[in-house]
Amino acid sequence: MTTATGAEGRDTAGAGYGFGDLDRLMGLLTGDEKHGPAATSTLDALWVLYDRVLRVSPATADAPERDRFLLSKGHGPMAYYAVLAAKGFVPVEWLPGFGAYDSPLGHHPDRMLVPGAEIGSGSLGHGLPLAVGTALGLRARGLTDPAVWVLVGDAELDEGSNHEAIAFAGPAGLDRLHTVVIDNASARYGRPGGIAARFEAGGWSAVTVDGRDHEALYAAFTAPHPGRPHAVIARVDPRS
Amino acid sequence: MDTMRDRFAPVVSALLDEDPRVAVVLAAIGVDGFVEAARRHPDRVIDVGIREQLLIGTGAGLALAGLRPVVHTFASFLVERPFEQVKLDFGHQGVGGVLVSAAGSFDWPSGGFTHMSPGDVALMDTLDGWTVHVPGHPDEAETLLRHAVAAGDDKVYVRLSVQSNAAAFPVDGRGFHLVREGGRGVVLAVGTMLDHVLAATEGLDVTVLYATTVRPFDARTLHRAALAATGGTGTPDVVVVEPYLAGTSTAAVAEALVEVPHRVLGLGVGRRELRRYGTIEEHVAAHGLDARSLRERISGFLGTGGSGNGPGGGSGGDTGEESVRD
């Protein structure tokens, strides 16, 4: 189903897995080769971020200078766990225990249990405000280099807490803050004017791309946005 | 006399100067007191506007980035409106911070019920690991604010009021204080309730304990005082007088005395909405928390008589009307 192009498949410093391994890793989580749309909608964006954009590794997972990635869309985290395993943050051996009582990997991730997870999430609308605070905190500590990334779903944007964060972050000039919106058109009432327009009205830089196209994602993730936070709306097939 | 809330901005401004970890997060309320601090520390004095979910999330995000956030607004907007953020963004993330509220139960009676939160401590009590400070005097508030900010990465709730007792206690941010000893039961007065309780129990043979830190609950001191004041019956009686929802701490009392048959009466702000404006004194009396009402209810419960000999009505503090920008 993927039409991925670009750097996938190349071995990296982590556990030596490539994009082509993620399907198998997700199969370990579910015991199945089929995955829910919530899990796979994030797969390409997560991979491009962890493979090519985020400056964080298992060795630097606690370093003050690391980039932060906050998974706010915490439901359907199989792609996230698969990428964390592929990059060596969590052992591949953990994956088959997904959701079991003694497994650190739940159906919603817990930062206190999962190495590399910056937040525990699942209840929608928490990640973006937490990312705002994280970006402010890093700035206050003089750590102006680390980027803060947060991944939300398009329906998750219905939560008012996200609107509070979007409206604040632009005028506050949080240019180290980045939001990836996985748009699988699952918001109840859609979004007249489009998702990007909401961010732009809040003073953000925003770009909309094909969420399965790795080169397009990479270009959008790395686009300059001086003085403004940056939103990447990654469109994937609508949820059936 | 200035109020506890008057101390908040000066104390936290000084802490901003002293400790580079400290950051304050506001939501359009209490901003004026931080104008000077914001000029000195523009990155650590943050006003998110009228956005209370973002207020809490931002505070927790600051903690994730290694800072010590002090988050402030009225109790209704700090605890009740963004309660799930308090629960998840601090507790579930495993980070700490200092939540500082004002106007808790009825500090601004003419503002009505929209600006009252008698249930804040009961709500916080559903969460694990929060220290709860309820000062009864501005000097105590200053001490407890400093304790709260200095408490490592602990989760601390500080409840500031415009009401006050006449004199400050040398509080330590931990246990209960023995104010008066007697033999016929224990009255635990919390925060601004102390003066009312002292007036109400004048001449009664009861022990009075004073609490400005109610969580963790000082079970040991209560247990000791309760056993010492059984009046020879072997069955301790305990009355808790709290400046917020009545009964908030009765479970903690029951736990402290779990192996001792005992009786407990929880007094505080009633659950029923009065739907009245007026003054603090009128609300104190309406909830039965003035000295005369307390004397009747306490002596009735303890069987100590003397209900007719009580002093006059309540002695609430300033009316403390609040200018709210919304």
Contacts between the chains, C-beta under 8 A, distances in Angstrom:
chain1	res1	chain2	res2	distance
A	64	B	66	7.1
A	68	B	64	8.0
A	110	B	92	7.6
A	111	B	93	6.2
A	111	B	94	7.0
A	112	B	93	7.9
A	112	B	94	4.9
A	118	B	64	7.0
A	119	B	64	7.3
A	119	B	93	6.0
A	120	B	88	7.4
A	120	B	92	5.1
A	120	B	93	5.9
A	123	B	84	6.5
A	123	B	88	5.9
A	125	B	53	7.3
A	126	B	57	6.3
A	126	B	85	6.8
A	126	B	88	5.9
A	126	B	89	6.0
A	128	B	57	7.6
A	129	B	53	6.3
A	129	B	54	4.8
A	129	B	56	7.4
A	129	B	57	2.4
A	129	B	58	5.9
A	129	B	60	8.0
A	129	B	61	6.7
A	129	B	85	7.3
A	129	B	89	7.3
A	130	B	57	5.1
A	130	B	58	8.0
A	130	B	60	5.8
A	130	B	61	4.3
A	130	B	64	6.5
A	130	B	89	6.0
A	130	B	93	7.4
A	131	B	61	6.4
A	132	B	54	6.7
A	132	B	57	6.8
A	132	B	58	5.3
A	132	B	61	6.0
A	133	B	25	7.8
A	133	B	57	6.0
A	133	B	58	3.8
A	133	B	59	6.3
A	133	B	60	6.1
A	133	B	61	1.9
A	133	B	62	4.6
A	133	B	63	7.6
A	133	B	64	6.9
A	133	B	65	7.1
A	133	B	69	7.6
A	134	B	61	4.2
A	134	B	62	7.5
A	134	B	64	5.1
A	134	B	65	4.8
A	135	B	61	7.5
A	135	B	65	7.9
A	136	B	23	7.7
A	136	B	43	7.2
A	136	B	46	6.0
A	136	B	58	6.5
A	136	B	61	6.9
A	136	B	62	6.1
A	136	B	65	7.5
A	137	B	23	7.1
A	137	B	61	6.2
A	137	B	62	4.1
A	137	B	63	7.6
A	137	B	64	6.9
A	137	B	65	2.6
A	137	B	66	6.4
A	137	B	67	4.7
A	138	B	65	5.0
A	139	B	43	5.5
A	140	B	23	5.9
A	140	B	43	3.9
A	140	B	44	5.0
A	140	B	62	7.5
A	140	B	65	7.7
A	140	B	67	6.2
A	141	B	20	8.0
A	141	B	65	6.6
A	141	B	66	6.2
A	141	B	67	7.1
A	143	B	65	7.8
A	160	B	53	6.7
A	161	B	53	3.9
A	161	B	54	6.4
A	161	B	57	6.5
A	161	B	85	7.3
A	164	B	48	7.3
A	164	B	51	3.8
A	164	B	53	5.6
A	164	B	54	3.9
A	165	B	51	8.0
A	165	B	54	5.4
A	165	B	57	7.2
A	167	B	49	7.8
A	167	B	51	7.5
A	168	B	48	5.3
A	168	B	49	6.5
A	168	B	51	6.4
A	168	B	54	5.9
